[in-house]
Amino acid sequence: MSRVKKWEKFFQSPIKFGGWIYSIYLFVICYMAVIFHDHYTQRSHHQLEQQVSQYQSRMGEQLQRFAHLLYSIEAYLRATPEITPEQFYHLAQSQLAGLELELSLESYAVIERDQVAQLEQQYRELGFFDFTVHLPHTQSIRYLTMVKTAPVSEFGHLLGSAVAISDTLSERLKNSELQAVNWPMSDRWSVVIEQFHSASIAKALGIGFELQHLLEGLFSQVYQDNGHQVRVLSGDKLLFTSDWQSHHQLSDKQPGIIENMDFFGHQIEIHLYTQEQLEPSFFNNYSLIIAMVVLIAAALGLMVLFQVRYLSRQHQTVNTLVEERTASLAQANDQLKHASDKRLFALQQQIVAERKYKSLFVNSSEGLFVLDKHGVLVDANPAFKALLSGQASPFNGLKLSDLMLDSDFAATWRKMVSRFEQHDELEWLAGSNHSSGVWLRQTGSWICHSHDTIYEGRVTDITQIKLFNEQLKYKAQHDSLTDLLNRQTFLQLVEACRTRNSGQFVLLYIDLDRFKLINDTLGHLAGDKLLVEFAARMRELVGSYADIARLGGDEFAVLLDANALQAPLELLLEDILVAVREPFIYQGSRHSVSGSVGVRRFTAPCHNYEAEKLLHDADVAMYEAKKRGKNDFHIFTSTIADEAARRLLIERELQTLNMDTELSLRFQPIYCQLGKSIVGFEALLRWHSPKLGIVSPAEFIPIAEECAQIVKLGHWVFSRAMQCVQRFPNKRIFMSVNVSPLQLQHKGFMTWLLQQFKQTELDPTQFKIELTESAMMAQENSLIAPLQKLHEMGFGIYIDDFGTGYSSLSRLNVLPVDGLKIDRAFVNGIENVGNPRQLIEAICAIANSFNLTVTAEGIEQSAQLSVLSSLYCQQMQGYLMSKPLLEEEALHLLYLEQNKKIAEFAS
């Protein structure tokens, strides 16, 4: 009973029952598809076999013709064995004429390798003078060699060709069976039969032909007739293909059928390709058609099954929907009641929120406001009214743009209102009847409602922040002490003027000459007051039409518009110098300084020079004014620029100086009073730069002192001078070396010098140290101690160029001085009675009173030597006696003088 119920339930279930029916249906159509596929496959294979049989039959017929022809010729030749070559050729013409295929009648000799010479000799005697046997590279016992062929005109070149005879070929020839032979290195084939045996050499007969032409004649129309393609192969070698242009790439395709065929002892394969294989088509592919039919039938059955399932589910859905609708109506009733309660609660919350918003709006310390879509004030809180419109005043159509003092910003705001444009923070200056000059920061956004668009905004008073920022900006642009422009701001002004379209400008660079003295003696407070007072005087003098800046320390700069000058520039510069010289009062005392002014003119637009370069040019002109005595002005010229560039180039070359290759010493002899005997030499430094050429010591020594290279140069000069002294034959000869005060003030110079003399064991009394008068007097206090120490060691101390600087005769008692050197400027003209001679006499008298040795420089005439010899002048130096010499020349001169004295003493 339970099984009956199960089956009843099964048949009542449309899904399960339909599934079983569909499975049976699917099995039936698949079975029918397999039967149809087998039927069409067998029929196609049978058709291909019939087609290949036809091709084999046609080829067999053609090969039988060759066999009958060869047998008939062989029988004829067997009956007439002694046939001449002419008869052989006539026989070939008579038997082969009229055939479609080009054939040749061929006669062969079967020889061994050692019979080659015999065969060649035999046929050369018959008249074939160039007959030569061409054996293949293949090793074999016997070879089939072509000895006759007809017609000769077409195939005579084949005479002497040979092919190796395999065991199979030899066996078939013995059995008088036909054998196909493929000649090496060609597509030519021959069908061969053994003819007869002679006494020593076996004979064979054959017909030669091109197998390619034979197969082409048989199969060339296959594709045009039925669309098939044919390939004929012998092993792996392709003999023929109907697809000679390789349109179908037959070698890459699987043939429809393959048939083997015996070709006179060679097995060949015929591959047949159907049109269905070469050009696949949906309508020719029975398997695909059957598969498509099966799929369509299966799909139709599946659609029917799905339709049944759909109708069954629709029935169930309708029943379920009725039940769900009843339940949903009850649930909707509950939801409506719950939503009504929520809406009531939300309304209560909205009322509370609006009260809170109103309270925040009214009590906020920031200005809150509302605009309509035209930018008109609709509402504002008390803070906004207190800032701008007054507590009790109504708006009366007042727009927010009416409160903006900047007309350009107001126009921008009106455009933003017209476009309802959102924005970031805005800052603007506001003013009204009740307030003015209030800086506000505004934020807000446009809010679109269903019925209208409004703007809700907030403003904050940032007036104090703005003032603070302006103060910071002012301080960043001005000097904190003098309240003048600082360097960076001044350069920006110069840069702006430089890039104008037109204009004439003047740049002044002012330096206070004695400011450091006042700052060091009276203190920084006095120096600061002096700077402030000078800044006030400059404002009073040019502040109305010029920009003034403090660049740093005691340096100032002024930028003038030349068109704004009411008087010549030179008068203004004199007024500035007068203003600087006017005494400053500090703690009841009057103090004066002077100023040096550098002037740089430029015309806008000035594209060749930047602001920093223009200011530098003015600085260079200012230093030129200082060099010329200070308390003056100097206008920048190209000459000054060239000199500054020259100094900079010399300084750069000094930094990378190779002293051993670029520097050298010259030694000028110093003679006794009569100018006859050498008493010493002066070491003179020379510099030959690879880039600058020969540079004068007067030019590069001051620069070396400024860039801290003088100590290094001094060490080199002293070392080379000491090396030269070590080679002197006479230890009484001294060496004068020029020394800079900076060398003596250097901490390590004295230690280095003592160490050098200790190593060389030289006597310090052989060296004289020369310092210029100006340098010695300018730095007298700092030089007393090192000069005193050198003097105690035995060094002689000489004042060089005496009389050219500012001398204080009382200082000669303080400084440890041993002698004076009279500059060449005083020596010129002493041969005549007059002022130069009186000056020399005065200097010699002073030296006599202080017991100092006097050396005269620059003696070039005998008269000058004569005058100086009569005065208190112990040593002579000049071109009259000798020019500066190389080290070897100086030593040679010493040795000559020594030999001369020895000779005089001996005589």
C-alpha positions in Angstrom: 0.0 0.0 0.0 2.9 2.3 0.8 4.5 1.7 -2.7 1.2 2.6 -4.4 1.1 5.9 -2.5 4.7 6.6 -3.5 4.0 6.1 -7.1 0.8 8.1 -6.8 2.7 10.9 -5.2 5.4 10.6 -7.9 2.9 11.0 -10.7 1.2 13.8 -8.9 4.6 15.7 -8.8 4.9 17.5 -12.2 8.6 18.2 -11.6 9.8 14.7 -10.9 7.6 13.1 -13.5 8.6 15.6 -16.1 12.3 15.0 -15.3 12.0 11.3 -16.0 10.1 11.8 -19.2 12.8 14.3 -20.4 15.6 11.9 -19.6 14.0 9.2 -21.7 13.4 11.7 -24.5 17.1 12.8 -24.4 18.4 9.2 -24.5 16.3 8.4 -27.6 17.5 11.4 -29.7 21.1 10.8 -28.7 20.8 7.1 -29.8 19.3 8.2 -33.2 22.2 10.8 -33.6 24.8 8.0 -33.1 23.1 5.8 -35.8 22.9 8.6 -38.3 26.6 9.6 -37.7 27.8 6.1 -38.2 25.8 5.8 -41.5 27.2 9.1 -42.9 30.8 8.2 -41.8 30.7 4.8 -43.6 29.2 6.3 -46.7 31.9 9.0 -46.9 34.7 6.5 -46.4 33.3 4.2 -49.1 33.1 7.1 -51.6 36.8 8.0 -50.9 37.9 4.4 -51.4 36.1 4.3 -54.8 37.8 7.6 -55.8 41.3 6.4 -54.8 40.7 3.1 -56.7 40.0 5.1 -59.8 43.3 7.1 -59.3 45.2 3.9 -58.7 43.7 2.3 -61.9 44.6 5.3 -64.0 48.2 5.3 -62.7 48.4 1.5 -63.1 47.3 1.7 -66.7 50.0 4.3 -67.5 52.7 2.2 -65.8 51.5 -0.9 -67.7 52.1 1.0 -70.9 55.7 1.7 -69.8 56.1 -2.0 -69.0 54.7 -3.3 -72.4 56.8 -0.7 -74.3 59.9 -1.7 -72.4 59.3 -5.4 -72.8 58.8 -5.0 -76.6 62.0 -3.0 -77.0 63.9 -5.5 -74.9 62.6 -8.4 -77.0 63.7 -6.6 -80.1 67.1 -5.9 -78.8 67.5 -9.5 -77.5 66.8 -10.7 -81.1 69.4 -8.3 -82.5 72.1 -8.0 -79.8 74.7 -6.3 -82.1 72.9 -3.1 -82.6 74.8 0.1 -83.5 74.3 3.4 -81.7 72.5 4.9 -84.8 70.1 1.9 -84.8 69.5 2.4 -81.1 68.6 6.1 -81.7 66.3 5.2 -84.6 64.6 2.6 -82.5 64.0 5.1 -79.7 62.5 7.6 -82.2 60.2 5.0 -83.7 59.0 3.6 -80.4 58.8 6.8 -78.3 57.3 9.1 -80.9 53.8 10.4 -80.4 53.6 9.8 -76.6 52.2 12.5 -74.4 55.0 12.1 -71.8 58.5 12.9 -72.7 60.5 9.6 -72.5 64.0 8.5 -73.2 65.3 5.1 -74.1 68.3 4.3 -72.0 71.0 1.5 -71.9 72.9 0.7 -68.8 76.0 -1.2 -67.8 76.2 -3.0 -64.4 79.8 -2.5 -63.2 81.9 -2.7 -60.1 84.1 0.1 -58.9 87.3 -1.4 -60.4 85.6 -1.7 -63.8 85.1 2.1 -64.2 88.3 2.6 -66.2 87.6 -0.3 -68.4 84.1 1.0 -69.2 85.3 4.5 -69.9 88.1 3.1 -72.2 85.5 0.9 -74.1 83.1 3.7 -74.9 85.8 6.3 -75.7 87.0 3.8 -78.4 83.5 3.7 -79.7 83.6 7.5 -80.3 82.3 8.9 -77.0 85.5 10.9 -76.3 84.2 12.7 -73.2 82.5 9.7 -71.7 83.1 9.7 -67.9 81.5 7.6 -65.2 80.1 9.7 -62.3 79.9 7.3 -59.3 77.8 8.5 -56.4 79.2 9.0 -52.9 77.2 6.0 -51.6 79.4 2.9 -51.1 78.2 -0.2 -53.0 79.5 -3.3 -54.6 77.9 -2.7 -58.0 76.7 0.4 -59.8 74.1 0.9 -62.6 75.8 3.2 -65.1 74.0 4.9 -68.1 76.0 4.3 -71.3 73.4 5.2 -74.0 70.4 7.4 -74.1 68.1 8.6 -76.9 67.3 11.2 -78.0 70.9 12.4 -77.4 70.2 16.0 -78.0 67.9 16.2 -75.0 69.4 13.6 -72.6 73.0 13.2 -73.7 74.2 15.1 -70.6 73.0 12.1 -68.5 75.7 9.7 -70.0 78.0 8.4 -67.3 75.5 8.9 -64.5 75.6 6.1 -62.0 73.4 4.8 -59.1 74.3 2.3 -56.4 72.6 -1.1 -56.9 71.0 -2.3 -53.7 70.4 -6.0 -52.9 66.7 -5.6 -53.7 67.4 -4.0 -57.0 70.0 -6.7 -57.9 67.5 -9.5 -57.0 64.7 -8.0 -59.1 67.0 -7.5 -62.1 68.1 -11.2 -61.9 64.4 -12.2 -61.9 63.8 -10.0 -65.0 61.4 -7.9 -63.1 60.9 -4.2 -63.8 62.5 -1.9 -61.2 62.1 1.9 -60.8 65.3 3.8 -60.2 65.6 7.4 -58.9 68.7 9.1 -60.1 70.6 11.0 -57.5 70.4 14.8 -57.3 67.4 14.9 -59.6 63.7 14.1 -59.9 64.3 11.8 -62.9 63.2 8.2 -62.7 63.9 5.2 -64.9 62.1 1.8 -65.2 64.9 -0.8 -65.7 65.0 -4.4 -66.9 68.1 -6.6 -67.2 69.0 -7.2 -70.9 71.7 -9.8 -71.1 75.2 -10.6 -69.8 78.4 -10.0 -71.8 81.7 -11.6 -71.1 82.6 -9.1 -68.3 79.8 -6.5 -68.0 76.1 -7.0 -67.5 73.7 -4.9 -69.6 70.3 -3.4 -68.7 67.6 -1.5 -70.6 65.3 1.2 -69.3 62.9 4.0 -70.1 63.6 7.4 -68.3 61.0 10.0 -67.5 60.2 12.8 -65.1 57.9 11.3 -62.4 56.6 14.8 -61.6 55.3 15.2 -65.2 53.7 11.7 -65.1 51.9 12.4 -61.8 50.9 15.9 -63.0 49.3 14.5 -66.1 47.4 12.0 -64.1 46.2 14.2 -61.1 46.2 17.8 -62.4 42.5 17.8 -63.1 41.5 16.2 -59.8 40.8 19.5 -58.0 38.9 21.0 -61.0 36.8 17.8 -61.4 35.6 17.2 -57.8 37.5 19.6 -55.5 39.9 16.9 -54.2 43.6 17.4 -53.5 46.2 14.6 -53.9 49.7 14.1 -52.5 52.1 11.3 -53.6 54.9 10.4 -51.3 57.7 7.8 -51.4 58.7 7.4 -47.7 59.3 10.9 -46.4 60.0 12.3 -49.9 57.2 14.3 -51.6 56.9 13.1 -55.2 53.8 15.2 -56.2 51.2 17.5 -54.8 48.2 19.0 -56.6 48.4 22.0 -54.2 51.6 23.3 -55.7 51.0 26.8 -54.5 50.4 25.6 -50.9 47.1 27.3 -50.5 45.8 24.6 -48.2 49.0 23.6 -46.4 48.3 19.9 -47.0 51.3 18.8 -45.0 49.6 20.1 -41.8 46.3 18.3 -42.5 45.2 14.7 -41.9 44.3 13.1 -45.2 40.8 11.6 -45.8 42.3 8.3 -47.0 45.8 6.8 -47.6 46.4 4.1 -50.2 49.7 2.3 -50.9 50.8 1.3 -54.4 53.8 -0.6 -55.8 55.8 1.5 -58.2 58.1 -1.0 -59.8 59.6 -2.1 -56.5 59.0 1.2 -54.7 56.2 1.7 -52.3 54.4 5.0 -52.8 51.5 6.5 -50.8 48.6 8.3 -52.3 47.0 10.8 -49.8 43.6 12.1 -50.8 42.1 15.2 -49.2 38.4 15.9 -49.7 36.8 19.3 -50.3 35.1 19.0 -46.9 38.6 18.8 -45.2 40.1 21.6 -47.3 37.2 24.0 -47.0 35.1 23.1 -43.9 31.5 24.1 -44.1 28.7 23.8 -41.7 26.5 22.2 -44.4 29.2 19.6 -45.2 29.9 18.6 -41.6 27.3 15.9 -40.9 28.6 15.5 -37.3 28.0 19.1 -36.5 24.6 19.1 -38.1 23.6 16.1 -36.1 25.0 17.6 -32.9 23.0 20.9 -33.6 19.8 18.9 -34.2 20.4 17.0 -31.0 21.0 20.3 -29.1 17.9 21.9 -30.6 15.7 18.9 -29.7 17.2 18.8 -26.2 16.6 22.6 -25.9 13.0 22.3 -27.0 12.4 19.4 -24.6 14.0 21.5 -21.8 11.8 24.4 -22.7 8.7 22.2 -22.4 10.0 20.9 -19.0 10.6 24.5 -17.8 7.1 25.6 -18.9 5.6 22.7 -17.0 7.6 23.6 -13.9 6.7 27.3 -14.4 3.0 26.6 -14.6 3.2 24.4 -11.5 5.1 27.1 -9.5 2.6 29.7 -10.7 -0.2 27.7 -9.2 1.7 27.4 -5.9 2.6 31.1 -6.1 -1.0 32.2 -6.4 -2.0 30.1 -3.4 1.0 31.5 -1.4 0.3 35.1 -2.5 -3.3 35.0 -1.2 -2.0 33.8 2.1 0.8 36.4 2.2 -1.6 39.2 1.2 -3.8 38.4 4.1 -0.9 38.5 6.5 0.6 41.6 5.0 -2.6 43.6 5.4 -2.6 42.8 9.1 1.1 43.7 9.3 0.5 47.0 7.4 -2.1 48.0 9.9 0.4 47.6 12.7 3.1 49.5 10.8 0.7 52.4 10.2 0.1 52.7 13.8 3.8 52.5 14.6 4.6 55.1 11.9 2.0 57.5 13.3 3.6 57.2 16.7 7.1 57.9 15.3 5.9 60.9 13.3 4.4 62.4 16.4 7.7 61.9 18.3 9.7 63.4 15.4 7.5 66.4 15.4 8.1 66.9 19.1 11.8 66.5 18.6 11.7 69.1 15.7 10.0 71.6 17.9 12.7 71.1 20.6 15.5 71.4 17.9 14.0 74.6 16.5 13.9 76.1 20.0 17.6 75.1 20.5 18.6 76.5 17.1 16.7 79.8 17.8 18.5 80.0 21.1 21.9 79.4 19.5 21.1 81.9 16.7 20.1 84.6 19.1 22.8 84.1 21.8 25.8 83.3 19.5 28.7 85.6 19.9 29.4 85.3 16.1 27.4 87.1 13.6 24.8 84.8 12.0 22.7 85.9 9.0 20.3 84.6 6.3 20.1 85.9 2.7 17.5 85.3 0.1 18.4 84.3 -3.4 19.1 87.9 -4.4 21.6 88.5 -1.6 19.2 90.6 0.5 19.4 90.2 4.3 16.4 88.4 5.6 17.4 87.7 9.2 20.4 88.2 11.4 21.2 87.6 15.1 22.0 90.4 17.5 25.8 89.8 17.2 25.6 90.5 13.5 23.6 93.7 14.1 26.0 94.8 16.8 28.9 94.4 14.3 27.3 96.2 11.3 23.8 97.5 11.4 23.0 98.5 14.9 20.7 96.8 17.4 17.4 98.3 16.5 17.7 99.3 12.9 15.6 97.2 10.4 17.2 95.7 7.2 14.7 97.3 4.8 16.0 95.5 1.7 19.7 95.9 2.7 22.0 93.7 0.7 25.2 92.2 2.1 27.2 93.7 -0.7 26.1 97.2 0.5 28.2 96.6 3.7 31.4 95.8 1.7 33.8 98.8 1.5 35.9 97.2 -1.3 33.9 97.8 -4.5 35.8 95.1 -6.4 35.1 92.5 -3.8 31.5 93.6 -3.7 31.2 93.0 -7.4 32.7 89.5 -7.0 30.3 88.7 -4.3 27.3 89.8 -6.4 28.5 87.4 -9.2 28.7 84.6 -6.6 25.2 85.3 -5.5 23.8 85.3 -9.1 25.4 81.8 -9.6 24.6 80.4 -6.1 28.3 79.6 -6.0 29.7 77.8 -3.0 32.9 79.2 -1.5 35.6 78.8 1.1 36.4 81.3 3.8 36.2 85.0 2.6 37.8 88.0 4.2 36.5 91.5 3.6 36.4 95.0 5.1 32.9 96.0 6.2 31.4 99.4 7.1 28.0 101.0 7.7 26.4 104.0 9.3 27.1 102.4 12.7 30.5 100.9 12.2 33.5 101.3 9.8 36.8 99.5 9.2 35.8 96.1 10.5 37.5 93.1 9.0 35.3 90.1 8.8 35.8 86.4 8.0 32.8 84.9 6.3 31.7 81.3 5.9 28.4 79.9 4.7 26.6 77.9 2.1 23.6 78.0 -0.2 20.7 75.8 0.9 18.1 74.7 -1.7 14.6 74.0 -0.4 11.7 72.8 -2.5 10.2 76.2 -2.6 13.2 78.6 -2.4 17.0 79.0 -2.1 18.6 80.8 0.9 22.1 81.5 2.1 23.1 80.8 5.7 26.3 82.5 6.7 28.5 83.4 9.7 30.9 86.3 10.1 33.7 86.7 12.7 35.5 89.9 13.6 39.2 89.4 12.7 40.2 93.1 12.9 42.8 92.5 15.6 44.2 89.4 13.8 44.5 91.5 10.6 46.3 94.3 12.5 48.7 91.8 14.1 49.5 90.2 10.7 50.1 93.6 9.2 52.5 94.4 12.0 54.3 91.1 11.4 54.5 91.8 7.7 55.9 95.3 8.5 58.5 93.9 10.8 59.5 91.3 8.3 60.2 94.0 5.7 61.9 96.6 8.0 65.0 96.8 10.1 64.1 96.5 13.8 66.6 99.2 14.9 66.3 102.0 12.3 62.8 101.2 11.0 64.2 101.4 7.5 63.6 98.7 4.8 65.7 95.6 5.3 68.0 94.0 2.7 65.5 91.5 1.3 62.7 94.1 0.8 65.1 96.6 -0.7 66.3 94.0 -3.2 62.7 93.3 -4.2 62.2 97.0 -4.8 65.3 97.1 -7.0 64.1 94.0 -8.9 60.8 95.7 -9.5 62.4 98.8 -10.8 64.8 96.8 -13.0 62.0 95.0 -14.8 59.9 98.1 -15.5 59.4 99.1 -19.1 61.3 102.3 -18.8 62.9 104.6 -16.3 66.3 106.0 -15.0 67.3 104.9 -11.5 70.3 105.5 -9.1 71.4 103.1 -6.5 73.5 104.4 -3.6 75.6 102.2 -1.3 76.6 104.1 1.9 79.1 102.9 4.5 80.1 104.8 7.7 83.9 105.1 7.8 84.7 105.3 11.5 81.7 103.5 12.9 83.7 100.4 14.1 85.9 102.7 16.2 82.9 104.3 17.9 81.2 100.9 18.4 84.3 99.4 20.0 85.2 102.4 22.2 81.8 103.8 23.3 79.8 100.5 23.1 77.0 99.1 21.1 74.4 101.5 22.6 76.4 104.4 21.2 76.7 102.6 17.9 72.9 101.9 17.8 72.1 105.5 18.6 74.4 106.7 15.8 72.7 104.4 13.3 69.2 105.6 14.4 70.3 109.2 14.1 71.8 108.7 10.7 68.6 106.9 9.5 66.5 109.9 10.7 68.8 112.3 8.8 68.4 110.2 5.6 64.6 110.2 5.9 64.6 113.9 6.3 67.0 114.4 3.3 65.6 111.9 0.7 62.7 110.1 2.4 60.0 111.9 0.4 61.2 110.6 -3.0 63.5 107.6 -2.3 63.5 104.2 -0.7 66.1 103.8 2.1 67.3 100.5 3.6 69.7 99.3 6.2 71.6 96.4 4.7 73.4 95.4 7.9 75.9 96.8 10.3 76.8 100.3 9.2 75.9 99.8 5.6 72.9 101.6 4.0 71.4 101.7 0.5 69.2 104.3 -1.3 67.1 103.7 -4.4 66.3 107.0 -6.3 64.2 107.7 -9.4 66.4 109.9 -11.5 63.4 111.7 -12.9 62.3 112.7 -9.3 65.6 114.4 -8.5 65.2 118.2 -8.1 68.9 118.9 -8.2 72.0 117.3 -9.8 73.0 114.0 -8.3 76.4 115.3 -7.3 74.8 117.9 -5.1 72.6 115.3 -3.4 75.7 113.1 -2.8 77.5 116.1 -1.2 74.4 116.7 1.0 74.5 113.1 2.2 78.2 113.3 3.0 77.6 116.6 4.9 74.7 114.9 6.8 77.1 112.0 7.8 79.8 114.3 8.9 77.5 116.3 11.2 78.5 115.5 14.8 76.4 113.1 16.8 75.8 113.8 20.5 76.2 110.9 22.9 76.2 111.4 26.7 77.0 115.1 26.3 80.0 114.5 23.9 80.2 115.2 20.2 81.4 112.4 17.9 81.9 112.6 14.2 82.1 110.0 11.5 82.4 110.2 7.7 80.9 108.2 4.9 81.8 106.6 1.7 79.2 106.4 -1.1 79.1 104.1 -4.1 76.8 105.1 -7.0 75.4 102.7 -9.6 73.1 104.1 -12.3 70.9 101.8 -14.3 68.1 102.1 -16.9 64.9 100.0 -17.0 64.4 97.5 -18.4 67.7 96.1 -17.2 67.8 92.5 -18.3 71.5 91.9 -18.1 71.9 92.5 -14.4 69.9 91.2 -11.5 69.2 93.3 -8.4 71.9 91.5 -6.3 74.4 92.3 -9.0 73.4 96.0 -9.2 73.8 96.3 -5.4 77.2 94.6 -5.6 78.3 97.1 -8.3 77.4 99.9 -5.9 79.3 98.2 -3.2 82.4 97.9 -5.4 82.1 101.7 -6.2 81.8 102.4 -2.4 85.1 100.5 -1.7 86.7 102.5 -4.5 85.7 105.6 -2.6 87.2 104.2 0.6 90.5 103.4 -1.3 90.6 107.1 -2.4 90.6 108.4 1.1 87.1 107.9 2.3 84.6 110.7 3.0 83.8 110.8 -0.7 81.6 109.2 -3.4 82.5 107.3 -6.5 80.3 106.4 -9.5 80.6 102.9 -10.8 82.2 102.4 -14.2 83.2 99.4 -16.3 86.9 100.0 -15.3 86.0 99.4 -11.6 84.1 96.3 -12.6 87.1 95.0 -14.5 89.4 95.7 -11.6 87.0 93.9 -9.2 86.7 91.0 -11.5 90.5 90.9 -11.9 90.9 90.8 -8.1 88.3 88.1 -7.8 90.1 86.0 -10.5 93.5 86.5 -8.8 92.0 85.4 -5.5 90.4 82.3 -7.1 93.8 81.4 -8.7 95.6 81.9 -5.4 93.2 79.4 -3.7 94.3 76.7 -6.2 97.9 77.8 -6.6 100.6 75.2 -7.3 103.5 77.0 -5.7 106.3 74.6 -6.9 105.3 75.1 -10.6 104.0 78.6 -10.7 106.1 80.5 -8.2 109.8 81.3 -8.5 112.4 83.5 -6.7 114.7 86.1 -8.2 117.7 87.3 -6.3 118.9 90.9 -6.7 122.5 91.5 -5.5 123.1 94.1 -2.8 126.5 95.7 -3.1 128.8 97.6 -0.7 129.0 101.4 -0.6 131.2 101.6 -3.7 129.0 99.2 -5.6 131.8 96.7 -6.2 131.5 93.9 -3.7 128.4 91.8 -3.1 127.3 91.8 0.6 123.9 90.2 0.2 120.8 89.4 -1.9 117.1 90.4 -1.8 114.7 87.5 -2.5 112.0 88.8 -4.9 108.9 86.7 -5.5 107.6 86.1 -9.1 104.3 84.4 -10.1 103.6 83.1 -13.6 100.0 81.9 -13.7 98.8 79.5 -16.5 95.6 81.6 -16.8 96.7 85.1 -15.8 100.3 85.1 -17.1 102.9 87.1 -15.2 101.2 88.8 -12.1 103.1 91.6 -10.3 103.7 91.1 -6.6 102.3 94.6 -6.0 99.0 93.2 -7.3 98.7 89.8 -5.8 100.4 90.3 -2.4 97.7 92.6 -1.0 95.0 90.2 -2.3 96.9 87.2 -0.7 96.8 89.1 2.6 93.1 89.6 2.3 92.2 86.0 1.4 94.5 84.4 4.1 97.1 83.0 1.6 100.0 85.2 2.6 101.2 82.8 5.4 101.4 79.9 3.0 103.3 82.1 0.4 105.6 83.4 3.1 106.5 79.8 4.2 107.4 78.9 0.6 109.5 82.1 0.1 111.5 81.6 3.3 112.1 77.8 2.5 113.4 78.6 -1.0 115.5 81.5 0.3 117.1 79.2 3.0 117.9 76.6 0.4 119.7 79.2 -1.6 121.7 80.5 1.4 122.8 76.9 2.2 124.6 76.9 -1.2 126.4 80.3 -0.7 130.2 79.9 -0.7 130.6 82.8 1.7 128.7 82.7 5.0 129.0 86.5 5.3 126.6 87.0 2.5 123.1 87.8 3.9 119.6 87.3 2.4 116.8 89.9 2.7 113.3 88.5 2.7 110.1 90.6 2.6 107.7 89.7 5.3 104.1 90.7 5.8 102.9 91.9 9.2 100.2 89.2 8.9 102.9 86.5 8.9 104.4 87.9 12.1 101.0 88.0 13.8 100.2 84.4 12.8 100.4 82.1 15.8 102.4 79.4 14.0 104.9 81.5 12.1 107.5 82.0 14.8 107.4 78.3 15.7 107.7 77.2 12.1 110.6 79.6 11.5 112.6 78.4 14.5 112.0 74.8 13.5 113.3 75.5 9.9 116.5 77.1 11.2 117.0 74.3 13.6 116.7 71.7 10.8 119.0 73.6 8.4 121.5 74.8 11.0 121.6 78.2 9.4 122.7 81.3 11.2 119.8 83.8 11.6 122.4 86.7 11.3 122.5 85.8 7.6 118.9 86.9 7.1 117.3 90.4 7.0 113.6 90.8 7.4 112.0 93.7 5.5 108.7 95.3 6.3 107.1 98.2 4.6 107.0 101.5 6.5 103.2 101.8 6.2 102.5 98.3 7.4 104.9 98.6 10.3 103.5 101.9 11.5 99.9 100.9 11.1 100.3 97.8 13.2 103.1 98.9 15.4 101.7 97.7 18.8 101.1 94.1 17.6 104.5 93.9 15.8 106.8 95.0 18.7 106.9 91.6 20.4 107.5 89.3 17.4 110.1 91.8 16.0 111.9 92.0 19.3 112.0 88.2 19.4 113.4 88.0 15.9 115.9 90.7 16.7 117.1 88.8 19.7 117.6 85.7 17.6 120.0 87.6 15.3 117.7 88.6 12.4 118.2 92.0 11.0 115.1 94.2 10.8 114.8 96.7 7.9 112.1 99.3 7.1 111.4 99.0 3.4 110.3 101.9 1.2 111.3 104.4 3.9 109.8 107.8 3.4 106.8 106.7 1.3 104.4 106.2 4.2 103.5 108.2 7.3 106.6 108.1 9.5 106.9 108.9 13.1 110.6 109.3 13.9 110.0 108.8 17.6 108.8 105.2 16.9 112.3 104.3 15.6 113.4 104.2 19.3 110.6 101.8 20.2 110.9 99.3 17.3 113.9 97.0 17.0 115.1 98.4 13.6 118.6 97.8 12.2 118.3 99.6 8.9 116.4 101.6 6.3 115.8 101.1 2.6 115.4 104.2 0.5 112.7 103.8 -2.1 113.6 104.2 -5.8 111.3 107.2 -6.0 113.8 109.3 -4.0 116.8 108.0 -5.9 115.6 109.3 -9.2 117.1 112.8 -9.9 119.7 112.8 -7.0 122.4 113.3 -9.6 121.2 116.9 -9.9 121.2 119.5 -7.2 117.7 120.0 -5.9 114.9 118.6 -3.7 115.5 114.8 -4.3 119.1 115.1 -3.2 118.2 117.1 -0.1 115.6 114.4 0.8 118.2 111.6 0.5 120.7 113.6 2.6 118.0 114.2 5.3 117.1 110.5 5.4 120.8 109.5 5.6 121.3 112.0 8.4 118.4 110.6 10.3 119.8 107.0 9.9 123.2 108.2 11.1 121.7 109.7 14.2 119.9 106.4 15.0 123.0 104.4 13.9 121.0 102.5 11.2 122.3 100.9 8.1 121.0 102.6 4.9 120.4 100.7 1.6 119.5 102.6 -1.6 117.2 100.9 -4.2 116.8 101.5 -7.9 120.2 102.8 -8.8 120.4 102.9 -12.6 123.1 105.5 -13.3 126.7 105.9 -12.3 126.1 109.5 -11.2 123.5 108.3 -8.7 126.0 105.7 -7.3 128.6 108.4 -7.0 126.3 110.7 -5.1 125.1 108.0 -2.7 128.7 106.8 -2.1 129.5 110.2 -0.7 126.6 110.1 1.8 125.8 107.9 4.8 124.6 105.0 2.6 126.4 101.7 3.2 124.6 99.4 0.7 123.6 99.8 -3.0 121.0 97.9 -5.1 119.8 98.5 -8.6 120.0 97.6 -12.3 123.3 99.5 -12.7 125.1 96.8 -10.7 122.8 93.8 -11.5 119.3 92.9 -12.4 117.4 90.2 -10.3 119.0 86.8 -11.1 118.0 83.2 -11.0 119.4 81.1 -8.2 122.1 79.5 -10.4 123.0 82.8 -11.9 123.3 84.4 -8.4 125.5 81.5 -7.2 127.7 81.8 -10.4 128.1 85.5 -9.7 129.2 84.8 -6.1 131.8 82.2 -7.3 133.2 84.6 -9.9 133.6 87.3 -7.3 135.2 84.9 -4.8 137.7 83.7 -7.5 138.4 87.3 -8.4 139.3 88.1 -4.8 141.5 85.0 -4.5 143.3 86.0 -7.7 143.8 89.6 -6.4 145.0 88.3 -3.1 147.4 85.9 -4.7 148.9 88.6 -7.0 
